[in-house]
Amino acid sequence: MTDRTTPIPAPHTTGDEHASGPDPRTTVVVITKDRRDELLRTLRTLRELPERPHVIVTDNDSSDGTAEAVQRLFPEVQLLCPGRNLGAVGRNHAVRHVRTPHVAFCDDDTWWEPGSLRRAADLLDAHPPLAAVTARIVVEPSGEEDPVVAELRDSPLSGPDWLPGPALGSFLAAATVIRADAFREAGGFHPGLWLGGEGVLLATDLLTRGHWLAYVPELTIHHAASKLRDSTDRRVLGLRNTLWFTWLRRPWPSALRRTRQLLRTVPRDRASLRAVGHAVAGLPWVLRQRSPVPAPIEARLVALEEARRHSTARRYVG
């Protein structure tokens, strides 16, 4: 397993240079797998940002010439080639190479709006207890807000007055800027989940450690959903990981209640059966790593669960 990468020195800043021009406080991390053309579009957009962020791409063992195209067309990008598909853990792999205080996650089919990375860094710098800020998501090419934005905006959680937006109990990885040291302290994305809803578990671990998360509508990221995605496979992973998260972090009364609710409401089809089968097969490692959250965090999870009960953005269908 090798990485084609050159170490990047830590930036030295005085603060004044953040007002305009390049902003060295944030590294953009992108994971990709067999989406060469979409990734190249995203990299072109990131290259044009006024912040001129350093970009790290983890190529999860693409077979479509992704790595070669990035090396040829974007030599300034730090390319990591672990030689296998790490899923969301490819972000952990990239963060090990990050030398900036903040990390902006980005998928190969999303891109940040000019100025958003600068504003996110300003907010994180101004509020040390704030671990992550999540942006408003705009769907392309329609320009409409993603349905999940309403859920973020109407979060039922309360927080301190200094929060720059509604307090969150989870975040969407591809639309979030996070403090690098908080990410590392919490262990990054859990390798057991691989991919799908991985931000929920990490967010819960951040909250348990006393950090705050916020939705900030003045930040914007654009999402042109890949036509290469397998929506059924994503549903399988999403349901499996929701069950695993429930069994890993919820106290047993809540875990059992949530499990019953999920099994009662998901579509009764082959995809749901696969997801539940995979979840049950993973019970041995889940129980070994089980660490229920304290009561104050569980109260937040209960509030979020109730608010999402009628959400149209988180249905396990596809």
Contacts in CASP RR format, 6 or more apart in sequence:
PFRMAT RR
TARGET T0000
AUTHOR 0000-0000-0000
METHOD contacts of the structure
MODEL  1
MTDRTTPIPAPHTTGDEHASGPDPRTTVVVITKDRRDELLRTLRTLRELP
ERPHVIVTDNDSSDGTAEAVQRLFPEVQLLCPGRNLGAVGRNHAVRHVRT
PHVAFCDDDTWWEPGSLRRAADLLDAHPPLAAVTARIVVEPSGEEDPVVA
ELRDSPLSGPDWLPGPALGSFLAAATVIRADAFREAGGFHPGLWLGGEGV
LLATDLLTRGHWLAYVPELTIHHAASKLRDSTDRRVLGLRNTLWFTWLRR
PWPSALRRTRQLLRTVPRDRASLRAVGHAVAGLPWVLRQRSPVPAPIEAR
LVALEEARRHSTARRYVG
1 82 0 8 1.000
1 83 0 8 1.000
1 84 0 8 1.000
2 81 0 8 1.000
2 83 0 8 1.000
3 79 0 8 1.000
3 80 0 8 1.000
3 81 0 8 1.000
3 82 0 8 1.000
4 67 0 8 1.000
4 71 0 8 1.000
4 79 0 8 1.000
4 80 0 8 1.000
4 81 0 8 1.000
5 56 0 8 1.000
5 78 0 8 1.000
5 79 0 8 1.000
5 80 0 8 1.000
5 97 0 8 1.000
6 78 0 8 1.000
7 97 0 8 1.000
8 54 0 8 1.000
8 78 0 8 1.000
8 97 0 8 1.000
8 99 0 8 1.000
9 99 0 8 1.000
10 99 0 8 1.000
10 100 0 8 1.000
11 24 0 8 1.000
11 25 0 8 1.000
11 99 0 8 1.000
11 100 0 8 1.000
13 24 0 8 1.000
13 25 0 8 1.000
17 23 0 8 1.000
17 24 0 8 1.000
18 25 0 8 1.000
18 118 0 8 1.000
18 121 0 8 1.000
18 122 0 8 1.000
20 50 0 8 1.000
21 50 0 8 1.000
21 51 0 8 1.000
21 52 0 8 1.000
22 50 0 8 1.000
22 51 0 8 1.000
22 52 0 8 1.000
23 50 0 8 1.000
23 51 0 8 1.000
23 52 0 8 1.000
23 53 0 8 1.000
23 117 0 8 1.000
23 118 0 8 1.000
23 121 0 8 1.000
24 54 0 8 1.000
24 100 0 8 1.000
25 100 0 8 1.000
25 101 0 8 1.000
25 102 0 8 1.000
25 121 0 8 1.000
25 125 0 8 1.000
26 51 0 8 1.000
26 53 0 8 1.000
26 100 0 8 1.000
26 101 0 8 1.000
26 102 0 8 1.000
26 103 0 8 1.000
26 104 0 8 1.000
26 117 0 8 1.000
26 120 0 8 1.000
26 121 0 8 1.000
26 177 0 8 1.000
27 53 0 8 1.000
27 54 0 8 1.000
27 55 0 8 1.000
27 56 0 8 1.000
27 98 0 8 1.000
27 99 0 8 1.000
27 100 0 8 1.000
27 102 0 8 1.000
27 103 0 8 1.000
27 104 0 8 1.000
27 180 0 8 1.000
28 46 0 8 1.000
28 53 0 8 1.000
28 54 0 8 1.000
28 55 0 8 1.000
28 56 0 8 1.000
28 103 0 8 1.000
28 104 0 8 1.000
28 105 0 8 1.000
28 106 0 8 1.000
28 112 0 8 1.000
28 117 0 8 1.000
29 55 0 8 1.000
29 56 0 8 1.000
29 58 0 8 1.000
29 91 0 8 1.000
29 94 0 8 1.000
29 95 0 8 1.000
29 98 0 8 1.000
29 103 0 8 1.000
29 104 0 8 1.000
29 105 0 8 1.000
29 106 0 8 1.000
30 39 0 8 1.000
30 42 0 8 1.000
30 43 0 8 1.000
30 55 0 8 1.000
30 56 0 8 1.000
30 57 0 8 1.000
30 58 0 8 1.000
30 105 0 8 1.000
30 106 0 8 1.000
30 107 0 8 1.000
30 108 0 8 1.000
31 57 0 8 1.000
31 58 0 8 1.000
31 60 0 8 1.000
31 86 0 8 1.000
31 87 0 8 1.000
31 88 0 8 1.000
31 90 0 8 1.000
31 91 0 8 1.000
31 94 0 8 1.000
31 107 0 8 1.000
31 108 0 8 1.000
32 38 0 8 1.000
32 39 0 8 1.000
32 57 0 8 1.000
32 58 0 8 1.000
32 59 0 8 1.000
32 60 0 8 1.000
32 62 0 8 1.000
32 66 0 8 1.000
32 107 0 8 1.000
32 108 0 8 1.000
33 59 0 8 1.000
33 60 0 8 1.000
33 61 0 8 1.000
33 62 0 8 1.000
33 85 0 8 1.000
33 87 0 8 1.000
34 62 0 8 1.000
34 63 0 8 1.000
34 64 0 8 1.000
34 66 0 8 1.000
34 228 0 8 1.000
35 62 0 8 1.000
35 64 0 8 1.000
35 66 0 8 1.000
35 108 0 8 1.000
35 109 0 8 1.000
35 226 0 8 1.000
35 228 0 8 1.000
36 62 0 8 1.000
36 64 0 8 1.000
36 65 0 8 1.000
36 66 0 8 1.000
36 69 0 8 1.000
38 108 0 8 1.000
38 109 0 8 1.000
38 224 0 8 1.000
38 226 0 8 1.000
38 228 0 8 1.000
39 57 0 8 1.000
39 66 0 8 1.000
39 70 0 8 1.000
39 108 0 8 1.000
40 69 0 8 1.000
40 70 0 8 1.000
40 73 0 8 1.000
40 74 0 8 1.000
41 111 0 8 1.000
42 106 0 8 1.000
42 107 0 8 1.000
42 108 0 8 1.000
42 109 0 8 1.000
42 110 0 8 1.000
42 111 0 8 1.000
43 55 0 8 1.000
43 57 0 8 1.000
43 70 0 8 1.000
43 73 0 8 1.000
43 74 0 8 1.000
43 77 0 8 1.000
45 111 0 8 1.000
45 112 0 8 1.000
46 53 0 8 1.000
46 55 0 8 1.000
46 106 0 8 1.000
46 111 0 8 1.000
46 112 0 8 1.000
47 55 0 8 1.000
47 74 0 8 1.000
47 76 0 8 1.000
48 114 0 8 1.000
49 112 0 8 1.000
49 114 0 8 1.000
49 115 0 8 1.000
49 117 0 8 1.000
50 114 0 8 1.000
50 115 0 8 1.000
50 118 0 8 1.000
51 114 0 8 1.000
51 115 0 8 1.000
51 117 0 8 1.000
51 118 0 8 1.000
53 104 0 8 1.000
53 117 0 8 1.000
54 78 0 8 1.000
54 100 0 8 1.000
55 74 0 8 1.000
55 76 0 8 1.000
55 77 0 8 1.000
55 78 0 8 1.000
56 77 0 8 1.000
56 78 0 8 1.000
56 79 0 8 1.000
56 80 0 8 1.000
56 94 0 8 1.000
56 97 0 8 1.000
56 98 0 8 1.000
57 70 0 8 1.000
57 77 0 8 1.000
57 78 0 8 1.000
57 79 0 8 1.000
57 80 0 8 1.000
57 94 0 8 1.000
58 80 0 8 1.000
58 82 0 8 1.000
58 86 0 8 1.000
58 90 0 8 1.000
58 91 0 8 1.000
58 93 0 8 1.000
58 94 0 8 1.000
59 66 0 8 1.000
59 67 0 8 1.000
59 70 0 8 1.000
59 79 0 8 1.000
59 80 0 8 1.000
59 81 0 8 1.000
60 82 0 8 1.000
60 84 0 8 1.000
60 85 0 8 1.000
60 86 0 8 1.000
60 87 0 8 1.000
60 90 0 8 1.000
61 81 0 8 1.000
61 82 0 8 1.000
61 83 0 8 1.000
61 84 0 8 1.000
61 85 0 8 1.000
67 79 0 8 1.000
67 81 0 8 1.000
70 77 0 8 1.000
70 79 0 8 1.000
71 79 0 8 1.000
78 97 0 8 1.000
80 90 0 8 1.000
80 93 0 8 1.000
80 94 0 8 1.000
80 97 0 8 1.000
82 90 0 8 1.000
82 93 0 8 1.000
86 92 0 8 1.000
86 93 0 8 1.000
87 194 0 8 1.000
87 195 0 8 1.000
88 173 0 8 1.000
88 189 0 8 1.000
88 193 0 8 1.000
88 194 0 8 1.000
88 195 0 8 1.000
88 196 0 8 1.000
88 198 0 8 1.000
89 189 0 8 1.000
89 191 0 8 1.000
89 194 0 8 1.000
90 189 0 8 1.000
91 105 0 8 1.000
91 173 0 8 1.000
91 188 0 8 1.000
91 189 0 8 1.000
92 187 0 8 1.000
92 188 0 8 1.000
92 189 0 8 1.000
92 191 0 8 1.000
95 103 0 8 1.000
95 180 0 8 1.000
95 183 0 8 1.000
95 184 0 8 1.000
95 188 0 8 1.000
98 180 0 8 1.000
100 180 0 8 1.000
101 121 0 8 1.000
101 124 0 8 1.000
101 125 0 8 1.000
101 179 0 8 1.000
101 180 0 8 1.000
101 181 0 8 1.000
102 120 0 8 1.000
102 121 0 8 1.000
102 124 0 8 1.000
102 177 0 8 1.000
102 178 0 8 1.000
102 179 0 8 1.000
102 180 0 8 1.000
103 177 0 8 1.000
103 178 0 8 1.000
103 179 0 8 1.000
103 180 0 8 1.000
103 183 0 8 1.000
104 112 0 8 1.000
104 117 0 8 1.000
104 120 0 8 1.000
104 176 0 8 1.000
104 177 0 8 1.000
104 178 0 8 1.000
105 173 0 8 1.000
105 174 0 8 1.000
105 175 0 8 1.000
105 176 0 8 1.000
105 177 0 8 1.000
105 178 0 8 1.000
106 112 0 8 1.000
106 174 0 8 1.000
106 221 0 8 1.000
107 174 0 8 1.000
107 223 0 8 1.000
108 226 0 8 1.000
109 223 0 8 1.000
109 224 0 8 1.000
109 225 0 8 1.000
109 226 0 8 1.000
110 174 0 8 1.000
110 175 0 8 1.000
110 221 0 8 1.000
110 222 0 8 1.000
110 223 0 8 1.000
110 224 0 8 1.000
111 221 0 8 1.000
111 222 0 8 1.000
112 135 0 8 1.000
112 220 0 8 1.000
112 221 0 8 1.000
112 222 0 8 1.000
113 219 0 8 1.000
113 220 0 8 1.000
113 221 0 8 1.000
113 222 0 8 1.000
116 135 0 8 1.000
116 218 0 8 1.000
116 219 0 8 1.000
116 220 0 8 1.000
116 221 0 8 1.000
117 177 0 8 1.000
119 216 0 8 1.000
119 218 0 8 1.000
119 219 0 8 1.000
120 133 0 8 1.000
120 135 0 8 1.000
120 177 0 8 1.000
120 216 0 8 1.000
120 219 0 8 1.000
121 177 0 8 1.000
123 130 0 8 1.000
123 133 0 8 1.000
123 164 0 8 1.000
123 214 0 8 1.000
123 216 0 8 1.000
124 130 0 8 1.000
124 133 0 8 1.000
124 177 0 8 1.000
124 179 0 8 1.000
127 162 0 8 1.000
127 163 0 8 1.000
127 164 0 8 1.000
127 212 0 8 1.000
129 160 0 8 1.000
129 210 0 8 1.000
129 211 0 8 1.000
129 212 0 8 1.000
130 163 0 8 1.000
130 164 0 8 1.000
130 179 0 8 1.000
130 211 0 8 1.000
130 212 0 8 1.000
130 213 0 8 1.000
130 214 0 8 1.000
131 178 0 8 1.000
131 179 0 8 1.000
131 182 0 8 1.000
131 183 0 8 1.000
131 206 0 8 1.000
131 211 0 8 1.000
131 212 0 8 1.000
131 213 0 8 1.000
132 171 0 8 1.000
132 176 0 8 1.000
132 177 0 8 1.000
132 178 0 8 1.000
132 179 0 8 1.000
132 182 0 8 1.000
132 203 0 8 1.000
132 206 0 8 1.000
132 211 0 8 1.000
132 213 0 8 1.000
132 214 0 8 1.000
133 164 0 8 1.000
133 176 0 8 1.000
133 177 0 8 1.000
133 213 0 8 1.000
133 214 0 8 1.000
133 215 0 8 1.000
133 216 0 8 1.000
133 219 0 8 1.000
134 152 0 8 1.000
134 168 0 8 1.000
134 171 0 8 1.000
134 172 0 8 1.000
134 175 0 8 1.000
134 176 0 8 1.000
134 213 0 8 1.000
134 214 0 8 1.000
134 215 0 8 1.000
134 216 0 8 1.000
134 219 0 8 1.000
135 175 0 8 1.000
135 176 0 8 1.000
135 177 0 8 1.000
135 216 0 8 1.000
135 219 0 8 1.000
135 220 0 8 1.000
135 221 0 8 1.000
136 145 0 8 1.000
136 149 0 8 1.000
136 152 0 8 1.000
136 215 0 8 1.000
136 216 0 8 1.000
136 217 0 8 1.000
136 218 0 8 1.000
136 219 0 8 1.000
136 220 0 8 1.000
136 221 0 8 1.000
137 145 0 8 1.000
137 146 0 8 1.000
137 148 0 8 1.000
137 149 0 8 1.000
137 172 0 8 1.000
137 175 0 8 1.000
137 220 0 8 1.000
137 221 0 8 1.000
137 222 0 8 1.000
137 223 0 8 1.000
138 144 0 8 1.000
138 145 0 8 1.000
138 146 0 8 1.000
138 220 0 8 1.000
138 221 0 8 1.000
138 222 0 8 1.000
138 223 0 8 1.000
139 145 0 8 1.000
139 146 0 8 1.000
139 222 0 8 1.000
139 223 0 8 1.000
139 224 0 8 1.000
139 225 0 8 1.000
140 222 0 8 1.000
140 223 0 8 1.000
140 224 0 8 1.000
141 224 0 8 1.000
146 223 0 8 1.000
146 313 0 8 1.000
147 312 0 8 1.000
147 313 0 8 1.000
148 172 0 8 1.000
148 311 0 8 1.000
148 313 0 8 1.000
148 314 0 8 1.000
150 313 0 8 1.000
151 307 0 8 1.000
151 308 0 8 1.000
151 311 0 8 1.000
151 313 0 8 1.000
151 314 0 8 1.000
152 166 0 8 1.000
152 168 0 8 1.000
152 215 0 8 1.000
153 166 0 8 1.000
153 215 0 8 1.000
153 217 0 8 1.000
154 166 0 8 1.000
154 307 0 8 1.000
155 166 0 8 1.000
155 167 0 8 1.000
155 168 0 8 1.000
155 169 0 8 1.000
155 215 0 8 1.000
155 304 0 8 1.000
155 307 0 8 1.000
156 303 0 8 1.000
156 304 0 8 1.000
156 306 0 8 1.000
156 307 0 8 1.000
157 166 0 8 1.000
157 167 0 8 1.000
157 168 0 8 1.000
157 169 0 8 1.000
157 300 0 8 1.000
157 303 0 8 1.000
157 304 0 8 1.000
158 167 0 8 1.000
159 167 0 8 1.000
159 212 0 8 1.000
160 212 0 8 1.000
163 212 0 8 1.000
163 214 0 8 1.000
164 214 0 8 1.000
164 216 0 8 1.000
165 214 0 8 1.000
165 215 0 8 1.000
165 216 0 8 1.000
165 217 0 8 1.000
166 214 0 8 1.000
166 215 0 8 1.000
167 212 0 8 1.000
167 213 0 8 1.000
167 214 0 8 1.000
168 203 0 8 1.000
168 213 0 8 1.000
168 214 0 8 1.000
168 215 0 8 1.000
169 203 0 8 1.000
169 204 0 8 1.000
169 207 0 8 1.000
169 213 0 8 1.000
169 300 0 8 1.000
169 301 0 8 1.000
169 304 0 8 1.000
170 199 0 8 1.000
170 200 0 8 1.000
170 203 0 8 1.000
170 204 0 8 1.000
170 213 0 8 1.000
170 304 0 8 1.000
171 178 0 8 1.000
171 199 0 8 1.000
171 202 0 8 1.000
171 203 0 8 1.000
171 213 0 8 1.000
172 199 0 8 1.000
173 189 0 8 1.000
173 197 0 8 1.000
173 198 0 8 1.000
173 199 0 8 1.000
173 202 0 8 1.000
174 221 0 8 1.000
174 223 0 8 1.000
175 221 0 8 1.000
175 223 0 8 1.000
177 219 0 8 1.000
182 206 0 8 1.000
182 209 0 8 1.000
182 211 0 8 1.000
183 202 0 8 1.000
185 209 0 8 1.000
186 202 0 8 1.000
186 205 0 8 1.000
186 206 0 8 1.000
186 209 0 8 1.000
187 202 0 8 1.000
187 205 0 8 1.000
188 202 0 8 1.000
189 198 0 8 1.000
189 199 0 8 1.000
189 201 0 8 1.000
189 202 0 8 1.000
190 198 0 8 1.000
190 201 0 8 1.000
190 202 0 8 1.000
192 244 0 8 1.000
192 285 0 8 1.000
193 201 0 8 1.000
193 241 0 8 1.000
193 244 0 8 1.000
193 245 0 8 1.000
194 237 0 8 1.000
195 237 0 8 1.000
196 234 0 8 1.000
196 237 0 8 1.000
196 238 0 8 1.000
196 241 0 8 1.000
197 237 0 8 1.000
197 238 0 8 1.000
197 241 0 8 1.000
197 242 0 8 1.000
197 245 0 8 1.000
198 241 0 8 1.000
200 241 0 8 1.000
200 242 0 8 1.000
200 245 0 8 1.000
201 241 0 8 1.000
201 245 0 8 1.000
201 248 0 8 1.000
201 249 0 8 1.000
203 213 0 8 1.000
204 245 0 8 1.000
204 249 0 8 1.000
204 293 0 8 1.000
204 297 0 8 1.000
204 301 0 8 1.000
206 213 0 8 1.000
207 213 0 8 1.000
207 293 0 8 1.000
207 297 0 8 1.000
207 300 0 8 1.000
208 293 0 8 1.000
208 294 0 8 1.000
208 297 0 8 1.000
231 318 0 8 1.000
232 271 0 8 1.000
232 318 0 8 1.000
234 318 0 8 1.000
235 271 0 8 1.000
235 272 0 8 1.000
235 275 0 8 1.000
235 316 0 8 1.000
235 317 0 8 1.000
235 318 0 8 1.000
236 271 0 8 1.000
236 274 0 8 1.000
236 275 0 8 1.000
236 278 0 8 1.000
237 275 0 8 1.000
238 275 0 8 1.000
238 316 0 8 1.000
239 262 0 8 1.000
239 266 0 8 1.000
239 271 0 8 1.000
239 272 0 8 1.000
239 275 0 8 1.000
239 276 0 8 1.000
239 279 0 8 1.000
239 316 0 8 1.000
240 275 0 8 1.000
240 276 0 8 1.000
240 277 0 8 1.000
240 278 0 8 1.000
240 279 0 8 1.000
242 262 0 8 1.000
242 316 0 8 1.000
243 259 0 8 1.000
243 262 0 8 1.000
243 275 0 8 1.000
243 276 0 8 1.000
243 279 0 8 1.000
244 279 0 8 1.000
244 282 0 8 1.000
244 286 0 8 1.000
246 254 0 8 1.000
246 255 0 8 1.000
246 258 0 8 1.000
246 259 0 8 1.000
246 262 0 8 1.000
247 255 0 8 1.000
247 259 0 8 1.000
247 283 0 8 1.000
247 286 0 8 1.000
247 287 0 8 1.000
247 290 0 8 1.000
248 286 0 8 1.000
248 289 0 8 1.000
248 290 0 8 1.000
248 291 0 8 1.000
249 290 0 8 1.000
249 291 0 8 1.000
249 292 0 8 1.000
249 293 0 8 1.000
249 301 0 8 1.000
250 258 0 8 1.000
250 292 0 8 1.000
250 293 0 8 1.000
250 298 0 8 1.000
250 301 0 8 1.000
251 292 0 8 1.000
251 293 0 8 1.000
251 298 0 8 1.000
252 292 0 8 1.000
254 298 0 8 1.000
254 301 0 8 1.000
254 302 0 8 1.000
258 305 0 8 1.000
263 276 0 8 1.000
266 272 0 8 1.000
266 275 0 8 1.000
266 316 0 8 1.000
267 316 0 8 1.000
267 317 0 8 1.000
271 318 0 8 1.000
272 316 0 8 1.000
275 316 0 8 1.000
292 298 0 8 1.000
293 301 0 8 1.000
308 314 0 8 1.000
END
